[in-house]
Amino acid sequence: MAGCRVALRGRRDAPALRVHLELEPHAVPSDTLAALAGPVLEHARASTGLTPLPAGARLAVTSHPASRVT
């Protein structure tokens, strides 16, 4: 993963978690989402005390410089 931004959005009585993930070109999106859905979201729910904490994730792949062919 190249970067991550997380924000708690919504109303006080109905918050939601927004996650923006920036992936390396070789990363596997399904593995990243599985890791996010498991311990990361469970920790966020426990930290906020909100059992029903909806979450949305946006994935983007970072670009890398082109390789020179000689």
Backbone as CSV, one residue per row, in Angstrom:
resi,resn,N_x,N_y,N_z,CA_x,CA_y,CA_z,C_x,C_y,C_z
1,MET,0.839,-1.161,0.000,0.000,0.000,0.000,0.895,1.238,0.000
2,ALA,0.552,2.198,-0.831,1.344,3.413,-0.943,0.843,4.501,-0.006
3,GLY,-0.441,4.489,0.316,-0.989,5.508,1.192,-2.418,5.205,1.576
4,CYS,-2.895,5.908,2.601,-4.250,5.672,3.090,-4.762,6.936,3.769
5,ARG,-6.027,7.256,3.534,-6.706,8.348,4.235,-8.011,7.795,4.777
6,VAL,-8.324,8.126,6.023,-9.544,7.638,6.661,-10.267,8.829,7.264
7,ALA,-11.595,8.865,7.095,-12.404,9.940,7.663,-13.696,9.360,8.217
8,LEU,-14.108,9.875,9.350,-15.390,9.506,9.935,-16.384,10.569,9.494
9,ARG,-17.366,10.187,8.708,-18.324,11.125,8.121,-19.731,10.818,8.584
10,GLY,-20.637,11.714,8.284,-22.049,11.489,8.569,-22.514,12.235,9.808
11,ARG,-23.742,11.928,10.198,-24.332,12.557,11.378,-23.856,11.863,12.646
12,ARG,-24.092,12.515,13.752,-23.678,11.963,15.036,-24.371,10.638,15.341
13,ASP,-25.628,10.537,14.931,-26.385,9.311,15.199,-26.233,8.272,14.088
14,ALA,-25.589,8.631,12.992,-25.387,7.684,11.886,-24.047,7.948,11.193
15,PRO,-22.937,7.694,11.886,-21.634,7.927,11.254,-21.279,6.828,10.260
16,ALA,-20.365,7.143,9.392,-19.856,6.173,8.417,-18.365,6.416,8.236
17,LEU,-17.665,5.375,7.921,-16.225,5.447,7.739,-15.913,5.478,6.251
18,ARG,-15.083,6.440,5.831,-14.635,6.508,4.440,-13.144,6.242,4.404
19,VAL,-12.763,5.311,3.555,-11.361,4.920,3.448,-10.922,5.088,1.996
20,HIS,-9.835,5.797,1.791,-9.231,5.958,0.465,-7.867,5.279,0.512
21,LEU,-7.712,4.233,-0.273,-6.464,3.472,-0.299,-5.732,3.701,-1.612
22,GLU,-4.451,3.944,-1.512,-3.612,4.088,-2.695,-2.703,2.865,-2.744
23,LEU,-2.898,2.043,-3.761,-2.183,0.772,-3.859,-0.950,0.880,-4.740
24,GLU,0.033,0.070,-4.418,1.208,-0.075,-5.274,0.780,-0.825,-6.533
25,PRO,1.474,-0.663,-7.648,1.078,-1.343,-8.890,1.021,-2.867,-8.781
26,HIS,1.811,-3.463,-7.912,1.836,-4.922,-7.793,0.861,-5.453,-6.737
27,ALA,0.139,-4.589,-6.053,-0.759,-5.011,-4.966,-1.978,-5.750,-5.513
28,VAL,-2.519,-6.633,-4.697,-3.716,-7.397,-5.055,-4.897,-6.758,-4.321
29,PRO,-5.841,-6.130,-5.045,-6.949,-5.422,-4.395,-7.792,-6.303,-3.472
30,SER,-8.043,-7.548,-3.850,-8.879,-8.408,-3.007,-8.201,-8.703,-1.671
31,ASP,-6.892,-8.871,-1.665,-6.170,-9.092,-0.410,-6.218,-7.852,0.470
32,THR,-6.091,-6.690,-0.148,-6.134,-5.438,0.598,-7.504,-5.231,1.226
33,LEU,-8.568,-5.478,0.466,-9.918,-5.334,1.015,-10.194,-6.349,2.113
34,ALA,-9.690,-7.559,1.972,-9.878,-8.575,3.010,-9.186,-8.158,4.303
35,ALA,-8.000,-7.595,4.195,-7.292,-7.125,5.384,-8.014,-5.947,6.021
36,LEU,-8.588,-5.084,5.199,-9.334,-3.936,5.713,-10.618,-4.382,6.398
37,ALA,-11.325,-5.312,5.800,-12.610,-5.758,6.343,-12.444,-6.548,7.633
38,GLY,-11.302,-7.137,7.846,-11.084,-7.948,9.039,-10.683,-7.122,10.246
39,PRO,-9.423,-7.190,10.632,-8.986,-6.564,11.881,-9.029,-5.040,11.883
40,VAL,-8.856,-4.408,10.738,-8.828,-2.941,10.708,-10.199,-2.361,11.052
41,LEU,-11.247,-2.829,10.378,-12.585,-2.317,10.678,-13.061,-2.752,12.057
42,GLU,-12.681,-3.935,12.486,-13.054,-4.392,13.824,-12.435,-3.484,14.883
43,HIS,-11.192,-3.082,14.674,-10.528,-2.161,15.599,-11.209,-0.788,15.588
44,ALA,-11.601,-0.319,14.408,-12.295,0.971,14.304,-13.637,0.926,15.021
45,ARG,-14.367,-0.169,14.871,-15.653,-0.310,15.559,-15.463,-0.347,17.067
46,ALA,-14.465,-1.063,17.531,-14.202,-1.147,18.970,-13.744,0.205,19.520
47,SER,-12.930,0.930,18.760,-12.419,2.224,19.214,-13.510,3.275,19.314
48,THR,-14.442,3.255,18.368,-15.508,4.253,18.376,-16.699,3.826,19.212
49,GLY,-16.789,2.538,19.535,-17.936,2.040,20.287,-19.180,1.914,19.431
50,LEU,-19.015,1.887,18.125,-20.137,1.808,17.197,-20.131,0.448,16.511
51,THR,-21.022,-0.430,16.951,-21.074,-1.759,16.348,-21.521,-1.695,14.893
52,PRO,-22.619,-0.994,14.574,-22.952,-0.866,13.147,-22.234,0.350,12.556
53,LEU,-21.025,0.160,12.101,-20.243,1.250,11.509,-20.068,0.963,10.027
54,PRO,-20.942,1.540,9.176,-20.793,1.310,7.742,-19.478,1.907,7.240
55,ALA,-18.908,1.258,6.257,-17.630,1.720,5.722,-17.644,1.614,4.205
56,GLY,-17.040,2.600,3.580,-16.871,2.591,2.131,-15.396,2.752,1.816
57,ALA,-14.929,2.046,0.805,-13.510,2.113,0.442,-13.369,2.460,-1.030
58,ARG,-12.422,3.327,-1.315,-12.058,3.657,-2.694,-10.610,3.255,-2.892
59,LEU,-10.380,2.554,-3.971,-9.032,2.083,-4.274,-8.495,2.797,-5.506
60,ALA,-7.247,3.173,-5.445,-6.566,3.776,-6.589,-5.178,3.162,-6.670
61,VAL,-4.691,3.004,-7.866,-3.356,2.442,-8.066,-2.405,3.576,-8.402
62,THR,-1.285,3.621,-7.693,-0.293,4.654,-7.979,0.405,4.330,-9.287
63,SER,0.749,5.358,-9.987,1.480,5.137,-11.233,2.969,5.113,-10.911
64,HIS,3.701,4.450,-11.717,5.144,4.398,-11.542,5.788,4.875,-12.830
65,PRO,6.994,5.380,-12.733,7.648,5.859,-13.951,7.897,4.715,-14.929
66,ALA,7.782,5.021,-16.179,8.003,4.012,-17.213,9.463,3.576,-17.221
67,SER,9.661,2.314,-17.502,11.025,1.784,-17.600,11.602,2.141,-18.963
68,ARG,12.861,2.462,-18.969,13.529,2.759,-20.240,13.933,1.473,-20.918
69,VAL,13.674,1.430,-22.179,14.085,0.283,-22.976,15.266,0.730,-23.823
70,THR,16.369,0.018,-23.689,17.562,0.411,-24.459,17.961,-0.661,-25.431
